[in-house]
Amino acid sequence: MNQTASNKQSGLLELHLAVLLFGGTALFSKLIPLGALDITLLRCVVAAFVLAFIVKASKKKLSLDSPRDYFIALGLGIIVSLHWVTYFASMQFSSVAIGMIAFFTYPVMTVLIEPIFTGNRIQRGDIISGCTVLLGVILLIPEANLGNDITMGIALGILSAAFFTARNLLHKKYFSAYSGPHAMFYQTGVAVFFLAPWHTIAFSQIELNTWWLDLLLGVMFTAAPHALFTAALRHLSAKTVSLVSCLQPFYGAVLALLFLGEQLDIKTTMGGLLVVATAIFETQQNRKITK
């Protein structure tokens, strides 16, 4: 096996492990007995320290290149905070699988919103994809009433997807010069200061087991997958990375079944397949257009 093939194989392994860990993040919405905001705050405290260590270990400076970049990092950090809080809240209201499927409307949101940034026209196929995703989400909803927990969970998952879409597009346009760990260090750091005034439980009241779970979330399920993801990007095409990333809801649902005993009904499975299949299709189409 030549060096290039070996690098691709190791990159693919790193990528799948990163996506598996990103999928596992959702489990902590059920495992940690705290509200979504407190989970996010503690996650960001741990992740910021670990990401700072990763950046320094790679012998790169922690500072940014210009004063303008600090303002951009501030905005991105606030958006990431809102994304993670709504992400965990979505799963606390519904289930890991439903929350992740609702969140995975973001690839289609991206192709519908990105033309605003690029000036390109929306394609007819993108409109069809949007309608397909809407159908998939409708299949998840038990009743059109925000008083229903599952419906509220879906709404929060879609809101989380909107924040994630905004963060990705803004990051790509204004902050892509920085590595994944470097960028996420600033975003998690900003999140700590943004969320701290709103936390609802004193650190002294948090049980030791909860601290261990949050340490696991911050290190193994936040800092580690971002580092693995960045490493994989060096050896794989953007198309491969995007397509494998679409496996995240599948990995999340399997992990929720194994560790939480969450079952999927037929409607949820059908809705999930429509959303994820459309995400994969749009990812492929987007890469072809980019080429």
N, C-alpha and C positions, 0 to 999 in steps of 0.2 A: 504494500500500500504506500503510495507516494505521500509527501508531506501535505500537499493541498487537500487530498482526500481525507487524510487523518485529521486535519484542522476542521474540515467540514463536519466530520463525524462527531468530533468533540464539541463543536459549536452547536450541533443539533441536540446533543445530550444536554448541554448547558441550557439551551433554550427550552426544551421540554421540562427540565427541572424547574426553571424559573416560572414557567406558566403553571406548572403543578402547584408551586408554592403560592403564586398569586391567587390561584383557585382556592387554596387552603386558607387564605386570609379570611374568607367569609365565615369559616367555622367559628371564629372568635367572637362573632356577633352573638352567638348562642353560648359559648363556653365561658366568656368573661361576664360575671354578674354585675355589669355596670351599664349605664346609658351610653348611647352611641357617641355623644360628645366626649364623655370621660374616657371611653376606649380610645378614641382618636387622639386625644390629648396625650395620654400615657404612651401610646404607640409612637407618636412624633417625638416625645422626649427621648425615648430609647433610640429610635432610628437616627435622630440628628447626631447623637454622640457616635454611633457606629459608623455612619456615613462620613463624618468628619475624620474618623480614624482611617477609613478606607482611602479617602482623598490624600491624607498626609502620608499614608503608607506607600502610595503610588508616586510620592515625591513631587506632588503638585501643590501649588499655593491654594489656600482657602479663599483668599480675597478675589473679588471680581475685577474685570478689566476697566470699568468706567462707572462713575456715579449713576448714570442712566440705568445701568444693569441692576443696581440695588433697588431702584423703584420698580423695575420689571419683576424682580424676584419677589418683592413685597406683594404685588398684584397676583402673581402666580401662586404664592403661598396661601393667600386668602381663598383663592378659588379651589386649591387642593384641599384646604380645610373643609370647605362646604361640600366638596365632592365626597370625602371620606365619611363625614358625619351622616350625610343622607344615604350613603352606601350601606353603612352598618345599620342605620335605622330602618332601611328598607327590609333587611333580612330579619330584624327583630319583630317587625310587624307581620311579615309573611313567613317565608322559609328561605333557606340558602339558595335553592334552585330557582325559585320564582324571582328573588331579588337579583340574582346574577343574570337571568334571562332578560329582565326588564332593563338592567344596566347595559346589556349588550345590544341595545338599540343605538349605542353611540357610533358604530361604524357607518350606519346609514345617516345618522344626524350629521356626521362629518362630511359625507359627500354632498349633502343637501346645503350645508352652511359654508363649506370651503369656497364655493364660487364668489361669495361676498368678499373674501380675502384676495382671491386670485383674479377676479374679473371674468372668469369663464362662465359659459352658459350651463345651466342644469340640463342634463341629458334626460331623454324620455325614460330610459331604463332606470334612472335613479328615482324617478317618480313612482314607477312600478315597484321598485324595491321598498320605497317608503310605505306604499299601500300594503305590501306583503308583511312588513314588520308590524304595521298597525293591526292587521288581521291576527298575527301571532300573539300580540299583546292582548287583544280582545278575548282570545281563547283562554288566556290566563285569568281573566277577571270573573269572579263568581257572581257579582252583581255590581251594577254601576252606582255605587254609593260609597263615598269616602269614609262613612262611618264603619264600613267593613274593613277589618284589619288587613286582609290580603290585598284589597283594592288600594288601600293607603300605602301598603308596601310597594305595590307596582308603581304608584304615582311617585313615590320617593326614589325608586330605582331609576325611573325615567329622568327625574330631576338630577340625580347623581350623574347620569349619562350626559346630560346637558352641560353640567359643570366640567366633566372630564373632557368633553369635546372642545369646550372653550379653552381649557388649559392646554390641550394638545396643539390647537391651532395657534394660540398665542406663543406657546413655547417654540414651535417650529419657526415662527416668523421672527421672534425677537431674542430667543435664548438658546438656540440650538448649537452655539459655539462651545458650550460647556458639556462635559461628560455627564452621563446619567447620575452617578453618585454625587458629583459636585452640584449639579442642578437640584437634586432631591435633598441635599443637605440644607440648602437655603430654603427650599419650600417647606420642609418639615420644621426647620427652625422658626420660620415665620408663623407656621401653624401653631406652634407652642405658645407664642406671645399673643396670637390672635384669639385662641380658644381659652387661654388660662383664666380670664376674667369671668367666663361663663360656666366653669366647671361646678358640679353640684355635690361633690363629695370631697372631704378633706383627705389628703394623702395618708394621714395617721389612722384613718378609719378603714383603709383598704387592707384586706387580709393577705397574708404571705403568699397563699396559693394564687391569688389574683395577680400579685406582682410577678410571680414566675411565669404565668400565662402571658402577661403583657411583655415581659422580657423576651419570651419565645416569639411573640407576634412582631416585636420591633426588630429583633435580630434576624431570625430565620425566615420570617414571612414578609419583611419589608426591605431591610438593608441587603440581605443575601440575594433575593431574586433580582433586585435592581442591578447589583454587581454582575450576576450571571447573565442577565439580559444584555448588559453593555458588552460583556466579553463575547457573547454569541454574535452580536452585530458585526464584529470584526471579521468573521469567517463565513457568514451566511448572507444571502440576498435579502433585501427588504421585503420582497414578496414572500419568501419562506418564513420570515419572522412574523409577518402579519397573519399568514394562514395558520401557523401553529398557535398563535395567540388566540385565535378563534376557538380553540379547544378549552379555553378557560372555564366556560359554563359547564362543559362535560366533566372536567376534572373536579370542579366544585360540587356538582351533583353527586358524583361517585363518592367523594370524600364525606359528604353529608350523609349519604346512605350508610357508609361503613362506620362512621364515628358518632353520628347523631340519630341514626335510624329513620331519617326522613325519606318517605316514599314519594314517588311521582305518579300522579294519576294520568289517564290517557290525554285529557285536555291539555294539561301542563306540558306533557311530552310533545304533543303536536305543536303547541304554540312555541315551545322552545326550539323544535326542529326548524320551524319557519323563520324564527329570528336569527338563529345561528347560521342556517344555510344561506340566508340573505346576506349576513355579515361576511361570510366566506366569498360569496359571489361578488359583492361590491369591492372586497379587498382585491380579488383577482382583476376585476375590470379597472380599478384605480391604478394598479401597477402597470397594466397594458397601456393605458393612456399616458402614464408618466414616461414609459419607455418611448 
